[in-house]
Amino acid sequence: MEFKIPQSYKAAIAEQRKLAQNVCIEDEEILLKIVAGVDVAYSRRGKEAWAIVGIVTMEWETFQPIEFVHAICPVSFPYLTGLLSYRELPVLIEALNKLQSAPDLWMFDGAGIAHPRKIGLASHFGVLTNSVTIGVAKSRLVGEYEEPAIEKGSVSPLYFNSEQVGVVLRSRRAVKPLFISPGHRISIEKAALLVLKACVRYRLPEPTRAAHCYVTEVRRKFVERGVEA
């Protein structure tokens, strides 16, 4: 698939507001066999910034890796809060085009509808590809919440503009919580449940943790060798 970057900040905002109207946060029946984790890293070479995306697909429940793909592209959109998807979607789509497996669910290191215009990377990608997506952020982008209890599985609602846009999830006892929001074609409740099921041994769910480790290694090689290997 192709993706066109808006010509201006105002055009990007307008497009986000239009796309947000197509986001669905109701559960759909899916046969969950393969889950994908996505993470994005950045590197700089001279004056040019590069975006590096890693996608790892896994078997659901066993979380055995199936496939690792990545892509590296020069960044062509400025860093603007709330508009990061325009920096990351071009390289993400390039990696997506390399993927052989077909994920039934995508987990992103980033936001879904817990976003100023309810169209974070997970939601934006979900709408563009008609995929079931979840945002799994390590920090809050928007919203207000009360700290959840310290026990694993404890949650508290995340509100933005008086509307619940996600939950704050304690994925392991006494660790910093995660900020879970539905991306597309899934509810807040089910998104939190699936993320918790994927948090087997660590604070992060297995798919996004694997994607983070993978993209970190790709970035290291890119920095050291100037290659994508």
BAMIVEX-540329 format. One line per 2 residues: number of its first residue (from 0); their letters; for each residue x negated, y negated, z negated of N, C-alpha, C. Coordinates in Angstrom, 1 decimal, padded with zeros to 4 digits. Example, Ala and Ser with C-alpha at 12.3 -4.5 7.8 and 13.67 -1.06 7.14 Angstrom:
BEGIN
0) AS) -013.2:005.7:-007.8:-012.3:004.5:-007.8:-013.2:003.3:-007.8 | -012.8:002.2:-007.1:-013.7:001.1:-007.1:-012.9:000.0:-007.9
//
This chain:
BEGIN
0) ME) -000.8:001.2:000.0:000.0:000.0:000.0:-000.9:-001.2:000.0 | -000.3:-002.4:000.5:-001.0:-003.6:000.5:-000.5:-004.6:-000.6
2) FK) -001.3:-005.5:-001.0:-000.9:-006.5:-002.0:-001.5:-007.8:-001.6 | -000.6:-008.8:-001.6:-001.0:-010.2:-001.2:-001.1:-011.0:-002.4
4) IP) -002.2:-011.8:-002.6:-002.3:-012.7:-003.7:-001.7:-014.0:-003.4 | -000.9:-014.5:-004.3:-000.2:-015.8:-004.1:-001.3:-016.9:-003.8
6) QS) -000.8:-017.9:-003.1:-001.8:-019.0:-002.7:-002.0:-020.0:-003.8 | -001.1:-020.0:-004.8:-001.3:-021.0:-005.9:-000.8:-020.5:-007.2
8) YK) -001.1:-021.2:-008.3:-000.6:-020.9:-009.6:000.9:-020.9:-009.6 | 001.5:-022.0:-009.1:002.9:-022.1:-009.1:003.6:-020.9:-008.3
10) AA) 003.0:-020.6:-007.2:003.6:-019.5:-006.4:003.5:-018.1:-007.2 | 002.4:-017.9:-007.9:002.3:-016.7:-008.7:003.3:-016.7:-009.8
12) IA) 003.6:-017.8:-010.5:004.6:-017.9:-011.5:005.9:-017.6:-011.0 | 006.2:-018.2:-009.8:007.6:-018.0:-009.2:007.7:-016.5:-008.8
14) EQ) 006.7:-015.9:-008.3:006.7:-014.5:-007.9:006.9:-013.6:-009.1 | 006.3:-013.9:-010.2:006.4:-013.1:-011.4:007.9:-013.2:-011.9
16) RK) 008.4:-014.3:-011.9:009.8:-014.4:-012.4:010.8:-013.7:-011.5 | 010.5:-013.6:-010.2:011.4:-012.9:-009.3:011.2:-011.4:-009.5
18) LA) 009.9:-010.9:-009.7:009.6:-009.5:-009.9:010.2:-009.0:-011.2 | 010.2:-009.9:-012.2:010.7:-009.5:-013.5:012.1:-009.1:-013.5
20) QN) 012.9:-009.6:-012.6:014.3:-009.3:-012.5:014.5:-007.8:-012.0 | 013.5:-007.2:-011.4:013.6:-005.8:-011.0:013.1:-004.8:-012.0
22) VC) 012.6:-005.3:-013.1:012.0:-004.4:-014.1:013.2:-003.6:-014.8 | 013.1:-002.3:-014.9:014.1:-001.5:-015.6:013.5:-000.9:-016.9
24) IE) 014.2:-001.1:-018.0:013.7:-000.6:-019.2:014.7:000.4:-019.8 | 015.3:001.2:-018.9:016.2:002.3:-019.2:015.5:003.6:-018.9
26) DE) 015.7:004.6:-019.7:015.1:005.9:-019.4:015.6:006.6:-018.2 | 014.7:007.2:-017.4:015.1:008.0:-016.3:014.6:009.4:-016.5
28) EI) 015.3:010.4:-016.0:014.9:011.8:-016.1:013.7:012.0:-015.2 | 012.6:012.4:-015.9:011.4:012.8:-015.1:010.9:014.1:-015.6
30) LL) 010.3:014.9:-014.7:009.6:016.1:-015.1:008.2:015.7:-015.4 | 007.8:015.6:-016.6:006.5:015.0:-017.0:005.5:016.1:-017.0
32) KI) 004.6:016.1:-016.0:003.5:017.1:-015.8:002.2:016.4:-015.8 | 002.1:015.3:-015.2:000.8:014.6:-015.0:001.0:013.1:-015.5
34) VA) 000.0:012.7:-016.3:000.0:011.3:-016.8:-001.3:010.7:-016.4 | -001.2:009.4:-016.0:-002.4:008.7:-015.6:-002.7:007.6:-016.6
36) GV) -004.0:007.4:-016.9:-004.5:006.3:-017.7:-005.2:005.3:-016.9 | -005.1:004.0:-017.1:-005.7:003.0:-016.3:-006.4:002.0:-017.2
38) DV) -007.6:001.6:-016.9:-008.3:000.6:-017.6:-009.1:-000.2:-016.6 | -009.3:-001.5:-016.9:-010.1:-002.4:-016.0:-011.2:-003.0:-016.8
40) AY) -012.4:-003.1:-016.1:-013.5:-003.8:-016.7:-014.0:-004.8:-015.7 | -014.9:-005.7:-016.2:-015.4:-006.8:-015.3:-016.9:-006.8:-015.4
42) SR) -017.6:-007.2:-014.4:-019.0:-007.4:-014.3:-019.3:-008.7:-013.5 | -020.5:-009.3:-013.7:-020.8:-010.5:-013.0:-022.2:-010.2:-012.3
44) RG) -022.2:-010.6:-011.0:-023.5:-010.6:-010.3:-023.7:-011.9:-009.7 | -024.7:-012.7:-010.2:-024.9:-014.0:-009.8:-023.7:-014.9:-010.2
46) KE) -023.1:-015.6:-009.3:-021.9:-016.4:-009.5:-020.6:-015.6:-009.3 | -020.7:-014.4:-008.8:-019.5:-013.6:-008.4:-019.1:-012.6:-009.5
48) AW) -017.8:-012.7:-009.8:-017.3:-011.7:-010.7:-016.7:-010.5:-010.0 | -016.8:-009.4:-010.6:-016.3:-008.1:-010.0:-015.4:-007.4:-011.0
50) AI) -014.3:-006.9:-010.4:-013.3:-006.1:-011.2:-013.5:-004.6:-010.9 | -013.6:-003.9:-012.0:-013.8:-002.4:-011.8:-012.6:-001.7:-012.5
52) VG) -011.9:-000.8:-011.8:-010.8:-000.1:-012.3:-011.1:001.4:-012.4 | -010.7:002.0:-013.4:-010.8:003.5:-013.5:-009.4:004.1:-013.8
54) IV) -009.1:005.1:-013.0:-007.9:005.9:-013.2:-008.3:007.3:-013.5 | -007.7:007.8:-014.6:-007.9:009.2:-015.0:-006.5:009.9:-015.1
56) TM) -006.3:011.0:-014.3:-005.1:011.7:-014.5:-005.3:013.0:-015.3 | -004.3:013.3:-016.1:-004.4:014.4:-017.0:-003.1:015.3:-017.0
58) EW) -003.3:016.5:-017.4:-002.1:017.3:-017.7:-001.4:016.8:-019.0 | -000.1:016.6:-018.9:000.7:016.2:-020.1:000.6:017.3:-021.1
60) ET) 000.5:017.0:-022.3:000.5:017.9:-023.5:-000.9:018.4:-023.8 | -001.5:019.0:-022.8:-002.9:019.5:-023.0:-003.9:018.4:-022.9
62) FQ) -003.6:017.4:-022.1:-004.5:016.3:-021.8:-005.8:016.7:-021.2 | -005.8:017.8:-020.5:-007.0:018.2:-019.7:-007.1:017.3:-018.5
64) PI) -008.3:016.7:-018.2:-008.5:015.9:-017.1:-008.3:016.6:-015.8 | -007.6:015.9:-014.8:-007.4:016.5:-013.5:-008.3:015.7:-012.5
66) EF) -008.3:014.4:-012.5:-009.0:013.6:-011.5:-009.5:012.3:-012.1 | -010.6:011.9:-011.6:-011.2:010.6:-011.9:-011.4:009.8:-010.6
68) VH) -010.8:008.6:-010.5:-011.1:007.7:-009.3:-011.4:006.3:-009.8 | -012.2:005.6:-009.1:-012.4:004.2:-009.4:-012.6:003.3:-008.2
70) AI) -012.5:002.1:-008.4:-012.8:001.1:-007.3:-013.4:-000.1:-007.9 | -014.2:-000.8:-007.1:-014.9:-002.1:-007.5:-014.6:-003.1:-006.4
72) CP) -014.1:-004.3:-006.8:-013.8:-005.4:-005.8:-014.2:-006.7:-006.4 | -014.7:-007.6:-005.6:-014.9:-009.0:-006.1:-013.6:-009.6:-006.5
74) VS) -013.6:-010.4:-007.6:-012.4:-011.0:-008.1:-012.0:-012.2:-007.2 | -010.8:-012.3:-006.8:-010.3:-013.3:-005.9:-009.2:-014.2:-006.5
76) FP) -009.0:-014.1:-007.8:-008.0:-014.9:-008.5:-008.6:-015.4:-009.8 | -008.3:-016.6:-010.2:-009.0:-017.2:-011.4:-008.4:-016.5:-012.7
78) YL) -009.1:-016.6:-013.7:-008.7:-016.1:-015.0:-007.7:-017.1:-015.6 | -006.4:-016.7:-015.7:-005.3:-017.5:-016.2:-004.5:-016.6:-017.1
80) TG) -004.2:-017.0:-018.3:-003.4:-016.2:-019.2:-002.1:-015.9:-018.6 | -001.6:-014.7:-018.7:-000.3:-014.3:-018.1:-000.3:-014.0:-016.7
82) LL) -001.5:-014.2:-016.0:-001.6:-013.9:-014.6:-002.7:-012.9:-014.2 | -003.1:-012.1:-015.2:-004.2:-011.2:-015.0:-003.9:-010.1:-014.0
84) SY) -002.6:-009.8:-013.8:-002.3:-008.7:-012.8:-002.8:-009.1:-011.4 | -002.8:-010.4:-011.1:-003.3:-010.9:-009.8:-004.8:-010.7:-009.6
86) RE) -005.5:-010.6:-010.7:-006.9:-010.3:-010.6:-007.2:-008.8:-010.5 | -006.3:-008.0:-011.1:-006.5:-006.6:-011.3:-005.7:-005.7:-010.3
88) LP) -004.6:-006.2:-009.7:-003.9:-005.3:-008.8:-004.6:-005.0:-007.5 | -005.4:-005.9:-006.9:-006.1:-005.5:-005.7:-007.0:-004.4:-005.9
90) VL) -007.8:-004.4:-006.9:-008.8:-003.3:-007.2:-008.0:-002.0:-007.6 | -006.9:-002.2:-008.4:-006.1:-001.1:-008.8:-005.5:-000.3:-007.6
92) IE) -005.0:-001.1:-006.7:-004.4:-000.5:-005.5:-005.4:000.2:-004.6 | -006.6:-000.3:-004.6:-007.7:000.4:-003.9:-008.0:001.7:-004.5
94) AL) -008.1:001.8:-005.8:-008.3:003.0:-006.5:-007.1:004.0:-006.3 | -005.9:003.4:-006.4:-004.7:004.2:-006.2:-004.7:005.0:-004.9
96) NK) -005.2:004.3:-003.8:-005.2:004.9:-002.5:-006.2:006.0:-002.4 | -007.1:006.2:-003.4:-008.0:007.3:-003.4:-007.5:008.5:-004.2
98) LQ) -006.4:008.3:-004.9:-005.9:009.3:-005.8:-005.2:010.4:-005.0 | -005.5:011.7:-005.4:-004.9:012.9:-004.8:-003.8:013.4:-005.6
100) SA) -003.9:013.3:-006.9:-002.8:013.8:-007.8:-001.7:012.7:-007.8 | -000.5:013.2:-008.2:000.7:012.3:-008.2:001.2:012.2:-009.7
102) PD) 000.8:011.1:-010.4:001.3:011.0:-011.8:002.8:010.8:-011.9 | 003.3:011.4:-012.9:004.7:011.2:-013.3:004.9:010.0:-014.2
104) LW) 003.8:009.7:-014.9:003.8:008.6:-015.9:002.5:007.9:-015.9 | 002.5:006.6:-016.0:001.3:005.8:-016.1:001.2:005.0:-017.4
106) MF) 000.0:005.1:-018.0:-000.3:004.3:-019.2:-001.4:003.3:-018.9 | -001.1:002.0:-019.2:-002.1:001.0:-018.9:-002.6:000.4:-020.2
108) DG) -003.9:000.1:-020.1:-004.5:-000.7:-021.2:-004.1:-002.2:-020.9 | -003.0:-002.6:-021.4:-002.4:-003.9:-021.1:-001.0:-004.0:-021.5
110) AG) -000.3:-005.0:-021.0:001.1:-005.3:-021.3:002.1:-004.8:-020.3 | 003.3:-004.5:-020.8:004.4:-004.2:-019.9:005.3:-005.5:-020.0
112) IA) 006.4:-005.4:-020.6:007.3:-006.5:-020.7:007.0:-007.5:-021.9 | 006.0:-007.1:-022.7:005.5:-008.0:-023.8:004.5:-009.0:-023.2
114) HP) 005.1:-009.9:-022.4:004.4:-010.8:-021.5:005.2:-012.1:-021.4 | 004.5:-013.2:-021.2:005.3:-014.5:-021.2:006.5:-014.5:-020.2
116) RK) 006.3:-013.8:-019.1:007.5:-013.7:-018.1:007.9:-012.3:-018.0 | 007.6:-011.4:-018.9:008.1:-010.0:-019.0:007.6:-009.2:-017.7
118) IG) 006.4:-009.5:-017.3:005.9:-008.8:-016.1:004.4:-008.7:-016.2 | 003.9:-008.0:-017.3:002.5:-007.7:-017.4:002.1:-006.7:-016.4
120) LA) 000.8:-006.3:-016.4:000.2:-005.4:-015.4:001.1:-004.1:-015.3 | 001.4:-003.5:-016.4:002.2:-002.2:-016.3:003.5:-002.4:-015.6
122) SH) 004.2:-003.5:-015.9:005.5:-003.8:-015.3:005.3:-004.1:-013.8 | 004.3:-005.0:-013.5:004.1:-005.4:-012.1:003.7:-004.2:-011.3
124) FG) 002.8:-003.4:-011.7:002.5:-002.2:-011.0:003.7:-001.2:-010.8 | 004.5:-001.1:-011.9:005.6:-000.2:-011.9:006.6:-000.6:-010.8
126) VL) 006.9:-001.9:-010.8:007.9:-002.4:-009.8:007.4:-002.3:-008.4 | 006.1:-002.6:-008.2:005.5:-002.5:-006.8:005.5:-001.1:-006.3
128) TN) 005.3:-000.1:-007.2:005.1:001.3:-006.8:006.3:002.2:-007.2 | 007.3:001.6:-007.8:008.4:002.3:-008.3:008.0:003.5:-009.2
130) SV) 007.0:003.2:-010.1:006.5:004.2:-011.0:007.0:004.0:-012.4 | 007.0:005.1:-013.2:007.3:005.0:-014.7:006.0:004.6:-015.4
132) TI) 006.0:003.4:-016.0:004.8:002.9:-016.6:005.0:002.4:-018.0 | 003.9:002.4:-018.8:004.0:001.9:-020.2:002.7:001.0:-020.4
134) GV) 002.9:-000.1:-021.1:001.8:-000.9:-021.5:001.3:-000.5:-022.9 | 000.0:-000.3:-023.0:-000.6:000.1:-024.3:-001.7:-000.9:-024.6
136) AK) -001.3:-002.0:-025.3:-002.3:-003.1:-025.5:-002.9:-002.9:-026.9 | -004.2:-003.3:-027.0:-004.9:-003.2:-028.2:-004.7:-004.4:-029.1
138) SR) -004.2:-005.5:-028.5:-004.0:-006.7:-029.2:-002.7:-007.4:-028.7 | -002.2:-008.3:-029.4:-000.9:-008.9:-029.1:-001.1:-010.0:-028.0
140) LV) -000.3:-010.0:-027.0:-000.3:-011.1:-026.0:000.8:-012.1:-026.4 | 002.0:-011.7:-026.7:003.1:-012.6:-027.1:003.8:-011.9:-028.2
142) GE) 004.7:-012.6:-028.9:005.6:-012.1:-029.8:005.3:-012.2:-031.3 | 006.3:-011.8:-032.1:006.1:-011.9:-033.6:006.5:-010.5:-034.1
144) YE) 005.9:-010.1:-035.2:006.1:-008.8:-035.8:005.7:-008.7:-037.2 | 006.2:-007.7:-037.9:005.7:-007.4:-039.3:004.8:-006.2:-039.2
146) EP) 003.8:-006.2:-040.0:002.8:-005.2:-040.0:003.5:-003.8:-040.3 | 003.3:-002.8:-039.5:003.9:-001.5:-039.8:003.2:-000.9:-041.0
148) AI) 003.9:000.1:-041.6:003.2:000.9:-042.7:002.0:001.5:-042.2 | 001.1:002.0:-043.2:-000.2:002.5:-042.8:-000.2:003.9:-042.3
150) EK) 001.0:004.6:-042.5:001.0:006.0:-042.0:001.1:006.1:-040.5 | 000.5:007.2:-039.9:000.6:007.4:-038.5:002.0:007.6:-038.1
152) GS) 002.4:006.9:-037.0:003.7:007.0:-036.5:004.6:005.8:-036.9 | 004.1:005.0:-037.9:004.9:003.9:-038.4:005.0:002.8:-037.3
154) VS) 006.2:002.2:-037.1:006.4:001.2:-036.1:007.2:000.0:-036.7 | 007.0:-001.1:-036.0:007.8:-002.3:-036.3:008.1:-003.0:-035.0
156) PL) 009.3:-003.6:-034.9:009.6:-004.2:-033.6:008.8:-005.4:-033.3 | 008.5:-005.6:-032.0:007.8:-006.8:-031.5:008.9:-007.7:-030.8
158) YF) 009.0:-008.9:-031.3:010.0:-009.8:-030.7:009.4:-011.0:-030.0 | 010.0:-011.4:-028.9:009.5:-012.5:-028.2:010.8:-013.3:-027.7
160) NS) 010.9:-014.5:-028.0:012.0:-015.3:-027.7:013.3:-014.6:-028.2 | 013.3:-014.1:-029.4:014.4:-013.5:-030.0:014.9:-012.2:-029.4
162) EQ) 014.1:-011.6:-028.5:014.4:-010.4:-027.9:013.3:-009.3:-028.2 | 013.7:-008.1:-028.4:012.7:-007.1:-028.7:012.0:-006.7:-027.3
164) VG) 010.7:-006.8:-027.3:010.0:-006.5:-026.0:009.0:-005.3:-026.2 | 009.0:-004.7:-027.4:008.2:-003.6:-027.6:008.1:-003.2:-029.1
166) VV) 007.1:-002.4:-029.4:006.9:-002.0:-030.8:005.4:-002.1:-031.2 | 005.2:-002.3:-032.4:003.8:-002.3:-033.0:003.7:-000.9:-033.6
168) LR) 002.8:-000.1:-033.1:002.7:001.3:-033.5:001.4:001.6:-034.2 | 001.5:002.3:-035.4:000.3:002.7:-036.1:000.0:004.1:-035.5
170) SR) -001.0:004.2:-034.7:-001.2:005.5:-034.0:-002.1:006.5:-034.8 | -002.8:006.0:-035.8:-003.5:006.8:-036.8:-003.4:006.1:-038.1
172) RA) -003.5:006.8:-039.2:-003.3:006.2:-040.5:-004.4:005.1:-040.8 | -003.9:004.0:-041.2:-004.7:002.9:-041.7:-005.7:002.3:-040.6
174) VK) -005.4:002.5:-039.3:-006.1:001.8:-038.3:-005.3:000.7:-037.7 | -006.0:-000.2:-036.9:-005.3:-001.3:-036.3:-004.2:-000.8:-035.4
176) PL) -003.0:-001.4:-035.4:-001.9:-000.9:-034.6:-002.1:-001.2:-033.1 | -001.3:-000.5:-032.3:-001.2:-000.7:-030.9:000.1:-001.5:-030.6
178) FI) 000.1:-002.2:-029.5:001.2:-003.0:-029.1:001.8:-002.3:-027.8 | 002.9:-001.6:-028.0:003.5:-000.8:-027.0:004.7:-001.5:-026.4
180) SP) 004.7:-001.6:-025.0:005.9:-002.2:-024.4:006.1:-001.4:-023.1 | 007.4:-001.2:-022.8:007.7:-000.5:-021.5:007.3:-001.3:-020.3
182) GH) 006.8:-000.6:-019.3:006.5:-001.3:-018.1:007.6:-001.3:-017.1 | 008.1:-000.1:-016.7:009.1:000.1:-015.8:009.7:001.5:-015.9
184) RI) 011.0:001.6:-015.8:011.8:002.8:-015.7:011.7:003.6:-017.0 | 011.5:003.0:-018.2:011.4:003.6:-019.4:011.9:002.7:-020.5
186) SI) 012.4:003.2:-021.6:012.9:002.4:-022.7:011.8:002.1:-023.7 | 012.0:001.1:-024.6:011.1:000.8:-025.6:010.9:002.0:-026.5
188) EK) 012.0:002.7:-026.9:011.9:003.8:-027.8:011.1:005.0:-027.2 | 011.4:005.3:-026.0:010.7:006.5:-025.4:009.2:006.1:-025.1
190) AA) 009.0:004.9:-024.7:007.6:004.5:-024.5:006.7:004.7:-025.7 | 007.3:004.3:-026.9:006.5:004.5:-028.1:006.4:005.9:-028.5
192) LL) 007.4:006.7:-028.2:007.3:008.2:-028.5:006.3:008.9:-027.7 | 006.2:008.6:-026.4:005.3:009.2:-025.6:003.8:008.8:-025.9
194) VL) 003.6:007.5:-026.2:002.3:007.1:-026.6:001.9:007.8:-027.8 | 002.7:007.9:-028.8:002.4:008.5:-030.1:002.0:010.0:-029.8
196) KA) 002.8:010.7:-028.9:002.4:012.1:-028.6:001.1:012.2:-028.0 | 000.7:011.1:-027.2:-000.6:011.2:-026.5:-001.8:010.7:-027.4
198) CV) -001.5:010.2:-028.6:-002.5:009.9:-029.6:-002.9:011.1:-030.4 | -003.7:012.0:-029.8:-004.0:013.3:-030.4:-005.0:013.2:-031.5
200) RY) -006.2:012.5:-031.2:-007.3:012.5:-032.1:-007.8:011.1:-032.5 | -007.4:010.1:-031.7:-007.9:008.8:-031.8:-006.8:007.7:-031.9
202) RL) -007.3:006.5:-032.1:-006.3:005.4:-032.1:-005.7:005.2:-030.8 | -006.4:005.3:-029.7:-005.8:005.2:-028.3:-005.3:006.5:-027.8
204) PE) -004.2:006.4:-027.0:-003.7:007.7:-026.4:-004.8:008.2:-025.4 | -004.8:009.5:-025.3:-005.8:010.2:-024.5:-006.0:009.6:-023.1
206) PT) -004.9:009.3:-022.3:-005.1:008.8:-020.9:-005.9:007.5:-020.9 | -005.5:006.5:-021.7:-006.1:005.2:-021.6:-007.5:005.3:-022.3
208) RA) -007.7:006.1:-023.3:-009.0:006.3:-023.8:-010.0:006.9:-022.8 | -009.5:007.9:-022.1:-010.3:008.5:-021.0:-010.7:007.5:-019.9
210) AH) -009.7:006.7:-019.6:-009.9:005.7:-018.5:-010.9:004.6:-019.0 | -010.8:004.3:-020.3:-011.8:003.3:-020.8:-013.2:003.9:-020.8
212) CY) -013.4:005.1:-021.2:-014.7:005.7:-021.2:-015.2:005.8:-019.8 | -014.4:006.2:-018.9:-014.8:006.4:-017.5:-015.2:005.0:-016.9
214) VT) -014.3:004.0:-017.0:-014.6:002.7:-016.4:-015.9:002.1:-017.0 | -016.1:002.3:-018.3:-017.3:001.8:-019.0:-018.5:002.4:-018.3
216) EV) -018.5:003.7:-018.0:-019.6:004.4:-017.4:-019.8:003.9:-016.0 | -018.8:003.7:-015.2:-018.9:003.2:-013.9:-019.5:001.8:-013.9
218) RR) -019.0:001.0:-014.8:-019.6:-000.4:-014.9:-021.0:-000.4:-015.3 | -021.4:000.5:-016.2:-022.9:000.6:-016.5:-023.7:000.9:-015.3
220) KF) -023.3:001.9:-014.5:-024.0:002.2:-013.3:-024.0:001.1:-012.3 | -022.9:000.4:-012.2:-022.8:-000.7:-011.3:-023.8:-001.8:-011.7
222) VE) -023.9:-002.1:-013.0:-024.8:-003.1:-013.5:-026.2:-002.7:-013.3 | -026.5:-001.5:-013.6:-027.9:-001.0:-013.6:-028.5:-000.8:-012.1
224) RG) -027.6:-000.3:-011.3:-028.0:000.2:-010.0:-027.5:-000.7:-008.8 | -026.4:-001.4:-009.2:-025.7:-002.2:-008.1:-025.0:-001.3:-007.1
226) VE) -024.6:-000.1:-007.6:-023.8:000.8:-006.8:-022.6:001.2:-007.5 | -021.7:001.9:-006.7:-020.4:002.3:-007.3:-020.5:003.7:-007.9
228) A) -021.6:004.4:-007.7:-021.7:005.8:-008.2:-021.5:005.9:-009.7
//
